Amino acid sequence: MWDLETDRVLNEIKTRNARKVLFQAPEGLKRAVEKEIEFLKTKIDAELMIWGETCFGACDLCDEEVTILGIDLIIHYGHEELSYVHSEIPVVFVHAYFKENEYFLKDVENILEKMENPTVTTTIQFKKALSKFNPVVILGCRAPVDNAENILFVGTGRFHPLMMAYKLKKTVKIYNPITREISEISDQEIKKLIKLRIGRVSKLLLNPPKKIGVVLSTKKGQCRLKSFENVIELLKKNNIEYIPIILNNLSQSYLFYKVDAYVICACPRIVMDDYQNYESTLLTPEELRMYLSNDFEYKFDEILENNFY
């Protein structure tokens, strides 16, 4: 189902004379990569290992964690390199392109025929198979679509289409090429979530926070240091006490400080998608600005290049 570019990977390992190679992949590809490693072991004399921790995307490179092991090369599957993420160890990105089947293009064409002025969006795995539709590729926690009338997302899961729906505040249709399921994120669902987020921010007006936790992730593509420093400056100007908190993986168990809310300067989706997993009030930097400026026109928080130094 996925093109793991075996010949290219073999060539990269040999050309670089890599003796210790680490393979990193998201959960959905780990088993396929396990089999790939078993095959590669019959072709090269090198120590091949797989990263068993999470891999949320190209934002989540594991180079710093494994430097102590003397890794020569990382093979990273399923994502495209981010311009603002720089690795301490050489990384080969394997896009894991979807191997087009007999019904894929026909399904997409049938859906597009019923849409007026459609814009096709997708992740890197389906870019090649969708080339005739000139798709917009979603890279990282960014939604590079601004004025599209009707959007079709081709891919698995709701993570990326939700991002576009939040940003554009409009319905996004979804086609899953694996299950062939067609669904959508409706206008009603978007309005419900935005109303909920505005409600969380509005509560701060009733009970103004005296102290806020400002959370930064050490994951390379989530370490939004400039956003982190901007939030701290805002809190200083508004005479709000704060505590800077540095984490790698965020979870409720780590947020036990005596604060009235946390501003998450890592992946904004922790706030948008996972807020129900936290007892504490979570805010994005944009939501903090809404509160401080008393402006309740909702703006989605994206990871942008200017968030970094």
TORLUMBA-317475 format. One record per residue (C-alpha): x, y, z. Coordinates in steps of 0.1 Angstrom, whole numbers, padded with zeros to 4 digits, always signed. Layout:
BEGIN
XYZ/...
//
This chain:
BEGIN
+0000+0000+0000/+0029+0024+0007/+0061+0029-0013/+0089+0027+0012/+0116+0034-0015/+0137+0004-0005/+0163+0009-0031/+0168+0045-0023/+0171+0038+0014/+0197+0010+0008/+0217+0034-0014/+0216+0062+0012/+0229+0039+0039/+0257+0025+0017/+0267+0059+0002/+0268+0075+0037/+0286+0044+0051/+0262+0045+0080/+0269+0018+0106/+0241+0027+0130/+0207+0035+0114/+0175+0045+0132/+0141+0042+0115/+0114+0066+0127/+0078+0063+0116/+0042+0072+0127/+0021+0046+0144/+0003+0036+0111/+0036+0027+0094/+0056+0011+0122/+0046-0025+0113/+0054-0020+0077/+0088-0004+0086/+0095-0034+0110/+0092-0057+0079/+0113-0033+0059/+0141-0035+0085/+0140-0073+0084/+0145-0072+0046/+0172-0046+0048/+0192-0067+0073/+0197-0093+0045/+0212-0067+0022/+0235-0046+0044/+0259-0051+0073/+0247-0023+0096/+0229-0020+0130/+0193-0012+0122/+0169+0001+0150/+0134+0014+0151/+0122+0044+0172/+0095+0030+0195/+0083+0063+0209/+0056+0086+0193/+0062+0103+0160/+0037+0131+0155/+0053+0143+0123/+0084+0159+0109/+0081+0183+0139/+0090+0154+0161/+0124+0143+0150/+0142+0121+0176/+0178+0131+0168/+0186+0147+0202/+0172+0118+0221/+0194+0093+0203/+0227+0113+0199/+0241+0093+0229/+0238+0061+0208/+0261+0073+0181/+0234+0071+0154/+0249+0079+0119/+0216+0082+0100/+0178+0085+0106/+0153+0072+0081/+0121+0091+0087/+0089+0078+0070/+0056+0094+0062/+0064+0131+0063/+0081+0159+0044/+0110+0179+0058/+0101+0212+0075/+0122+0242+0067/+0123+0253+0104/+0134+0219+0118/+0171+0211+0117/+0185+0178+0128/+0217+0171+0147/+0219+0138+0128/+0215+0134+0090/+0179+0125+0081/+0165+0109+0050/+0128+0116+0045/+0108+0089+0028/+0074+0101+0019/+0058+0067+0018/+0037+0074-0012/+0004+0057-0015/+0003+0030-0042/-0026+0039-0063/-0053+0012-0067/-0080+0006-0093/-0107+0027-0077/-0088+0056-0062/-0089+0081-0090/-0124+0072-0100/-0136+0078-0064/-0120+0112-0063/-0133+0122-0097/-0168+0112-0087/-0167+0133-0055/-0152+0164-0074/-0179+0162-0100/-0205+0171-0073/-0185+0200-0059/-0184+0235-0073/-0149+0251-0077/-0133+0224-0055/-0098+0226-0040/-0081+0192-0034/-0059+0190-0003/-0040+0161+0010/-0009+0150+0030/+0025+0141+0014/+0016+0103+0011/-0011+0110-0015/+0005+0139-0034/+0019+0117-0062/-0014+0098-0067/-0033+0130-0069/-0009+0149-0092/-0036+0154-0119/-0057+0174-0095/-0028+0197-0084/-0034+0192-0047/-0025+0215-0019/-0002+0195+0004/-0007+0201+0042/+0027+0204+0058/+0030+0204+0096/+0004+0222+0117/-0004+0247+0089/-0034+0251+0067/-0020+0267+0035/-0055+0273+0021/-0070+0308+0024/-0097+0315-0002/-0109+0281-0013/-0147+0278-0019/-0151+0241-0014/-0124+0218+0000/-0119+0181-0004/-0093+0165+0018/-0080+0131+0006/-0063+0112+0034/-0068+0093+0066/-0080+0107+0099/-0095+0141+0108/-0064+0159+0121/-0056+0178+0089/-0091+0186+0077/-0101+0198+0112/-0072+0223+0109/-0086+0237+0077/-0121+0238+0090/-0111+0257+0121/-0091+0282+0101/-0115+0288+0073/-0147+0283+0094/-0163+0263+0066/-0172+0227+0058/-0145+0203+0046/-0153+0171+0028/-0131+0141+0035/-0124+0110+0014/-0104+0082+0031/-0087+0062+0003/-0081+0032+0026/-0117+0027+0037/-0133+0046+0008/-0154+0064+0033/-0167+0098+0025/-0175+0122+0054/-0173+0158+0063/-0166+0183+0091/-0197+0203+0090/-0203+0240+0096/-0223+0231+0126/-0194+0212+0142/-0170+0241+0135/-0194+0266+0150/-0198+0244+0181/-0161+0242+0187/-0154+0279+0181/-0183+0287+0205/-0168+0265+0231/-0133+0280+0227/-0147+0315+0229/-0166+0304+0260/-0133+0293+0276/-0117+0326+0269/-0148+0346+0281/-0146+0329+0315/-0113+0346+0321/-0132+0379+0320/-0153+0368+0349/-0124+0354+0369/-0092+0372+0356/-0062+0349+0359/-0036+0359+0386/-0010+0334+0374/-0005+0316+0341/+0017+0286+0331/+0034+0292+0298/+0043+0259+0282/+0070+0252+0256/+0078+0219+0240/+0114+0208+0232/+0102+0190+0201/+0121+0207+0173/+0090+0216+0152/+0069+0226+0182/+0095+0246+0200/+0079+0280+0192/+0104+0300+0212/+0094+0333+0196/+0058+0327+0205/+0068+0317+0240/+0087+0349+0245/+0060+0370+0230/+0034+0355+0254/+0057+0362+0284/+0061+0398+0273/+0023+0401+0270/+0018+0388+0306/+0045+0411+0319/+0028+0441+0303/-0005+0432+0318/+0009+0425+0352/+0000+0388+0352/+0022+0365+0371/+0035+0335+0351/+0057+0304+0353/+0075+0291+0322/+0072+0253+0319/+0094+0233+0295/+0083+0198+0284/+0087+0173+0256/+0055+0154+0256/+0026+0172+0271/+0000+0155+0293/-0023+0163+0322/+0000+0146+0347/+0027+0172+0340/+0004+0202+0345/-0001+0203+0383/+0010+0238+0390/-0010+0264+0410/-0021+0285+0380/-0054+0297+0366/-0047+0286+0330/-0019+0273+0307/-0009+0289+0274/+0004+0262+0251/+0032+0275+0229/+0037+0240+0213/+0013+0223+0189/-0020+0243+0189/-0039+0211+0183/-0033+0201+0220/-0057+0229+0229/-0081+0224+0200/-0084+0186+0200/-0073+0174+0234/-0087+0199+0258/-0111+0174+0272/-0082+0153+0284/-0071+0181+0307/-0087+0194+0339/-0069+0227+0336/-0079+0255+0313/-0057+0254+0281/-0053+0284+0258/-0035+0290+0226/-0013+0322+0223/-0040+0336+0200/-0067+0330+0226/-0046+0348+0252/-0045+0378+0229/-0082+0376+0225/-0087+0378+0262/-0062+0406+0268/-0075+0428+0239/-0112+0419+0246/-0115+0410+0209/-0136+0378+0204/-0133+0374+0167/-0119+0339+0168/-0085+0333+0151/-0070+0298+0147/-0035+0294+0159/-0011+0279+0134/+0025+0269+0136/+0043+0294+0113/+0080+0298+0104/+0081+0332+0122/+0073+0314+0155/+0109+0302+0155/+0143+0319+0155/
//
